[in-house]
């Protein structure tokens, strides 16, 4: 696939794909995506009004037979090595948002890690950080 997407689109694709890997996007995860787009500096120049359209783009790509591979390729192609860790961290945030991480989400995280060629120690640290943030008494 030769199409390119922006950095912001790639990060949103990662979050939307994480949210949808179990077959549906739940309201808690969708609210988390919106909150991250509204508050993180990486999205400073992104028009928040485009969030739904970008999320729908990702969903449309994912409907194809090879859609997941295509989305992963687009994400990797749009991000510098430095921002690949950011994509992984945002995907982890979405997985943790509803306080339940299922098998499909874990499988997608492994695929994302491998596609983005991230160090396993780095991804373990990102995951552990999310666990600490979402810890309950």
N, C-alpha and C positions, 0 to 999 in steps of 0.2 A: 504494500500500500504506500503510495507516494504522497498522499495528502498530509498536510501538516496542521497542527493546532497550536494555539498559544500556550504559554506556561500555565496560565490560569485555567484554561480549558482542560489541560492535562491533569491538573490537581483535582478539579471537579470530577473529571472522568474517574479518577482513582476512588474518590469518595462515593460517587454514585454506584460504581461497580461493586464496591464493598457492600453498600447498603442493599443492593439487589441480588447478591449471590444466592440468597435463600429463596428467591422467587418473587419477593415483594419488597417494596421500600416502606419501612414503617415510619410513622409520624415522628417518633423520637429521633430517629436517625436523620430524617429530612430536616427537622428543626436544628439539629447539630450542624448539618452541612451549611444551612443558611447562616447560623451564628458564626461559624468559622469564616465564611466568605465576608461577612459584615465586619469582622474584627481583626483578622490577621493582616499584617503589613504586606504580605505577598499579594494580596488581592486589592491593594490600595487603588490601582488604576483600572480595576475591573468594574464594569457597569453591572451592579447587582440586579438590575432589571433583566439581565440576560441569563440569570442563573437557571431559571426553568427551561429556557430554550437549550442551553448547553446540556443540562441534565437529560432532556429529551433526545438530543443528538446522541449522547452516550447510549441511552436505552435503545435507540433505533439500530445502532451499530451492533449492540449485543444481541439483537434478535436474529442476526445472520448466523449461519452454521458455524463459521469461523470468527464470530463476533468477539469473543473474549480474547483470542489471539490478536485480533486487529486492534482492539482497545489497548491492550498491553503494549503493542508495538507503537501506537500513537503516543502513549504516555512516555515511553522510553525516548522516542525520537524528539519529543518536545522539551525534554528536561535536561539540563546540565547535570553532570554527576553530583554536584553539590545539592541540587534540588530534588534529586531522586530520593534522598533520605526524607525530605519534606513530604513527598508523595506517600511514602510508606508511613510516616508518622500520622498524616491525616487519615489514611485508611484505618490505622489502628484506633484513632480517636472515634471514628464512625463505628467500628466493630464494638468498642467498649461503651458507647453511648447508652445502649439499652441494658447494660450490665449483664449481658449474656453473649458469649462468643461461641458460635456453633462450629461444627465440622467444616461446613462449606466456607465459612469466613476464614477459618484457619488455613484451609486449602488455598483460598485466594491469596492470603498473605504470603504463603510460601511461593506461589507462582509470581506474585509481584516482586518479592525479594529476589528470586532467581532471575526474572526478566530484567530487573534494574541493576543486577549484579552488585547487590549490597552485601556487605560483610555481615556474617551471622552474629558476631558479637555486637555490632552496632544495632541490628534489628532487635536483638534480645534486650538491649538497653532501652530502646524505644518502647518495646512491649512492657517491660518492667515499670517504666515511668507511667504508662497508662494505668497499669494495675494499681500503682500507688495513688494516682489521682482519683480513681473511682472506688477506692477502698471504702468499706462501710464498717461501722463499729461492730 
